[in-house]
Amino acid sequence: MAKPVVITVDSTCDLSREITERFDIRVIPLTILLGEDSFLDGVDFTADDIYARYRKDGTLPKTSAPGIQQFTDFFTPILESGSEIVHLDISSELSSSYNNACIAASELEGVYVVDSRALGTGLGLLAIEGAECRDRGMSAAEIAGHLLSLVEKVDTSFVLNTLEFMWKGGRCSGVTALGANLLRLKPALEMRDGKLSVYKKYRGNIQSVYRQYIRERLASAEVRPNHVFVYDSGEIPEEMIRELTDIVREAVPGAEVHNSKAGCTVTSHCGPQTVGLMFINR
């Protein structure tokens, strides 16, 4: 008889507590480093805290993956309860979280680690898929294999209102950031081969850009009509989020459209007023 399965994921999934409780997904937090201080992502430090600290003294945090021992301590009680684990991590191209989880799992029995090749709720979508497979009675090995088959079908993208945080974090030059601001360019990024890259530059009023970005992204895809995330990093009017959500519902009939807030990892790189769209292609 197959053992019960627990779906676990690192905190870069940016799933709300409501979602993790609904789908019984367990989360291991990354560590947020600010000078001499350290915090747990989503537990005692949030995106709002990042903005407050940045506006106070211009400091942006760094993120640190859970260590091998942290993963061991996280996995062991679940295994001791008689369950097996399917664990998902942020793309291995962006963090050592996946590699550390693999090393911890190699010393244990019954842990299947999947490299999502995604981040944010792109990763979260795979965790939800895993939970739904578990609830249909699939074994841990079957779920892990199924999720690996979906990795390349996860569509993860963002449009940024500013390059200030990218510049401050050393991910683009000051000239690039200044030029984008002067030209009112809004870069759109997508996950490709496990990394983020710019695929388009929009121009104009950011709210008009949001609408265009969402419509174009959906028009060029064959979206599975199950779960879709409209994702934002805060400081966007609620009515704008509702409007974007309605655009998605109209374009993907039957989909359950979720709203999700970016956590510390995405926020520290993309800054405020970033909007993302995440879904799985057919």
N, C-alpha and C positions, 0 to 999 in steps of 0.2 A: 504493500500500500504506500502510495506517495506521501511524503511528509508535507505538513502545512508549509506555505510559502509566505515569506515576509518581503515586501518591496521596500528597499531603502535607496536613498539618494542624497547627494550633498546639497548644501544650502544654496548653491547657485541656481537651483531649479526655480527659485522665486515663486513657489506655490504658497498660497495663503493657508492659514491654519484651517480654515473651513474646508479647503480642498484636501489637505493631507488627512484630516479627520474623516472626511466623507469616504475617501478611497483607502484609508488605513495605510498610509505611506509614512515611513519613519525617516527623519532627516538628521544628518550629521553636519554640524556647522563648520564653516571655515573660520579662521581667526582673522580679525581686523587689527592691524597694527598702526598706531598713531604715536610716533615718538616712542616714549618709554611705556606707553599704555597699550594693553591688548584687550580686545572684546570678542565676543562670539557673534558671528554674522546672524542677524535676525533675532537674536536672543536679547542682547543688551546693547545693540548698536544697529541703527537703521539708516536708510537713505536720508531721512530728515536730519539725523545727527551729522552726516557728512556735510550737508549744505550749511548747517549752523557753524560747524568748525571751520569750513572753508571761508565763509564770510567773516569769521572772527579774525583768523590769522593767516589765511591763504594755504593752509595745510590740507593735503589730500592723503587718505590712508593707503596702505598697502595691504594686500590680502595674502594669507598663508594657508596652504592646504593642510588638512588634518594629517598628522604624522602617522607612521605605521602603527605605533602603539595605540594611538587614539582610535584607529580603525579596529585594531584587535579588541580593544575594550568595548567598542560599539557593537561588533559582531558577536562576541562570545556569549553574552546573556541570551541573545536571540537563538543561537544554536543550542544552548543548554536547555532551552524551553522545548526542544524537539522540532524546531522549524529549520527549513533551509532558507537561503537568502538570495535574492536577485538584486544586485546593487548597481546603480547607475551614477556616473560622474560626468562633470564638465569635460569638454574635449581635452584629450591628452596633449593637444598642441598648445593649450592655453594654461595648463596647470599640472602640477605633479600629483594632484588628487587621485587620478586613475591609477598611476603607477604605484603609489603608496597603498591604495586599496588592494591592488593585485598582490603585492608583497605580503600584506597581512593575510589575504585569503589563501595564499600558498601554504601557510602554516596551519590552516584550519580545513575542516571538511564540510562541504555543503554551501559554499559561498561562490556565486557566479557573478563576476564583475563585467559590466558592459561599458565600453567607451562610447558615450553618446555622440561624440563629434559635434556637440551643440553646446549652448549655454542658455541661461534664462529659462523661460517656459518652453523653449524647444526641448530642453532636457526634461522639463516637467511633463510634457506630452508623452514622452516615452515611459515615464514613471506611472502615469495614469493608465496607459496601454497595458503595462505590466500588471497593474492591479486588476484591471478588467479581465485579463487572461487568467490570473490567479482565481478570480471569482467564478470563472467558467470551468475550473478544475484542472488547468494545465499544471504540469510539474515545473519545478525551478529550471531544469535543463531545457524544457520545451519553451518556457517563457524567454529565457536568455537567448536562445536561438532565434525566436520570433523577433525579439527586439533588435537583434543585430541585423536582421533582414530589412528592418524599417529605418535604420540609421540614415541612409542616404536619401530617404524620402521625407525627412523632417525639414521643413522650410522655416528658417530663422532669419529675420531681418529687422532692421531698425532705420529710422530716419532721425538725424540729430539737428537740434536747433542751434547748437554752438559747438565749436571745436576747442573751446577754452580748456575743458578738462582733459581732452586728448593731448593738448599742447603741454599743460602743466604736468601731465603724467609721462611726458617724453615720447608720446606716440605719434606726434607730428611736429613739424617745425613751427616756430613762431610766425614765419613768413606765410606759411600755408594757412595757419589759423587766421591771421590778419587779413589775408587776401579773400578767404571765404567769407569773413564777416563784412568786408567792404563791398563785395559783390553780392551779398545776401544769398550765398550758396548754402544749401542744406544737404549735406552728404547722406546718402543712403548706403547702409552697410548690410552685407549678407554673410552667413557662414558658408564657406566653400572649402572643401577638403580639411575641415576641422579648424579653419582660421577665419577671422573676420577680414573682409576686404570691401572696398568701396565699389559699388556697381553702378551708381548713378549720382548725379548732383542736381538737385532741384533748386529752383530759384523763386523767391517771392515770399509772400506772407506765410508764416509757418502753419496757420490753420488750413489755408488752401493747400499747402504742401501735404499735410497729413491726409486730406481727402484724396488727393491725386495718388499719393503713394499707396494707400490701402486699395483703391480701385484697380490700379495697375498691377499690384502684386497678385491680387485675386484673379484678374483677367488672364494672367499668363500661367495660371496653375490649374491643376485638376485636384481640387481640395476634397479630401475625405470628409464627408459631412457628419463627423462625430464631435470632436472637440477643437475649438479654435480659440486662441488667446489674442486679445487686444491688450497690449502691454505698455506701461508708461512709467517714467521715472519721476513723476510728480510735478507739481506747479503748473498743471494743465487744468483748465476749467472742467468741472464735471459734465457740463452740457456738451463739451467737445468730445469727451470720451463716450458719452451716450450716443452722439451722432455717428461716431466711427463704428461703434458696436452695431448700430442699426444698419449701416452700410454693409457690414459683414453678414448680418442675418439675412439681408435681402439678396446678397450675392451667393450665399451658401445655405439654401433652404434646408431646414432640419438639423442644422448644426447647433450644438450647445456652445454659445459664445461666452467666454469667461473674460473678466477684467482682472489683471494682475499688476502689482506694483514691482518695479525693479528693486532688487536688493543691493547690497553694498558693492558687489563686484561690478555689475553693469553700471551702476550710478557713478562710481569713482572714475570710470573711464569716459562715460558718455555725457554726464552732466544732466541738468534739469531740462524738462520739456522734450525729452526723447520719447518717441512712440515706436513700438515694435508690433509686428504681426507674426504669429507662430501657428503653424498647422502642419498636418501630415498629408502629403500627396497620395493619390491613389496608387 
